[in-house]
Amino acid sequence: MPDQSQSPAPQPPTAGPTARPTSGSAAGPTSGPTAGPTSGPTADRLAVVRGRIAAAARAAGREPGDVRLLVATKTQTPDAVLDALAAGVDLIGENRVQELVAKAHAVADRVADGALEVHMIGHLQRNKINQVLATATCLETLDSLDLARAISDRCVRDGRTGDRALEVMVQVNVTGEGSKSGVGPDDAAALATAVAALPGLRLTGFMTIGARLVESGDGSGEEPVRAGFATLRAIRDEVRASGAPGTASATELSMGMTGDLELAIAEGATIVRVGTAVFGPRPAP
């Protein structure tokens, strides 16, 4: 594990799933920062977020297309989600299983034709595995081998193996805060290696929720945030370098949200998760 007291220089991520195009119509929206219409409240906010992503990528010596925008749809209505899709969004994330199920019908056609990815980005309980597998194309919050085995068993039973395997990421609690889910950094590589070997699962990378960004005049408040993101990158690199079966596809780093996405991109994020900056203030639950 790296010395977290000093954040290493960011390295561009290796090519992987982040570079793949969506499989929708060739005339449809792309995942690049300029995709989608240029008018309407959601489209306008989306353009601002994409501009931030592009600027942060260039500042880090990376290509804007190296970073994908996941739009977090927590508490949003199906109509609001469809509005975002019309503005060019091709990757959404849900925190709550009940909301994932409630919006499944609205996005089913786009998921079926490959034009939309739906990631589960909230904690998953074992008794809700079936509901998630019915809609989600990726689970970003895998944090235990018991849960991984339960999901693997269900995927195998459903014939969801090989090219149809469920994409998963290992969630790492880089801050050690009890309020956050995820496996500890010291155990993350071992868990990821074990997950990668399970049938029905395809390990695509790692996810974390960073430390709270504290504003400071001298930039010192950014240091713990960047250190946590650097830790996740180091874990990813360690797992891929191991050469263990199934780990070559673990290229993704899902980290960074509205307030700290620039820091995450500087440390190698391939997916940033943004909600309110796209939709505006969340409606009351």
ZIHU-V42458 format. One line per field, one symbol per residue. phi: phi as a letter, one per 30 degrees, with the letter a starting at -180 (. if undefined). psi: psi as a letter, one per 40 degrees, with the letter a starting at -180 (. if undefined). burial: + if it has 16 or more other ideal C-beta (glycine too) atoms within 10 Angstrom, else -. A space follows every 10 residues. Layout:
phi = ???
psi = ???
burial = ???
This chain:
phi = .ddddbdddd cedddaedcd ddcdedcddc cddcdjdcbj eddddddddd dddddddddc icdeddcccc cdceiddedd dddddddjdb bbbcdcddde ddceddcedd ddcidbcbcd ccdccedcee ddddbdcacc cdbadddddd deedddddic bidcdddbbc dcddcidddc dkddedcddd dddddddddi bbdclbbacd dddcdbdcid ddeddddddd dddddedddd ddideicddd cdbcajbedb ddddddcjec bccbbddcci edddd
psi = iiheehhihi hhiiiaddeh iifaideaii eieeiiieii dddddddddd ddddddddde fihdeehihh hhfheiiddd ddddddeehe hiihdhdddd ddedddeddd ddeeehhhhh eihhideedd dddddieihe fheidddddd dddddddefg ibeeihhiih hhgeeehdei iiiiddeddd ddddddehie ihheaiiihi ihhhhideed eddddddddd dddddddddd edeiheedeg eihhihadee ddddddeehe hihhcdedea hiih.
burial = -+-+--++-+ --+--+++-- -+------+- +++-++---- -++-+++-++ -+++-++--+ -+-+++++++ ++++++---+ +++++-++++ +++++++-++ --++--+--+ +---++++++ ++++---++- +++-++-+++ +++++-++-- ++-++----+ ----++++++ +++++----+ +++-+--++- ++++++-+-+ ++++++++++ +--------- -+++++++++ ++++++++++ ---+-++--+ +++++++--+ ++++++++++ +++++-+++- -----
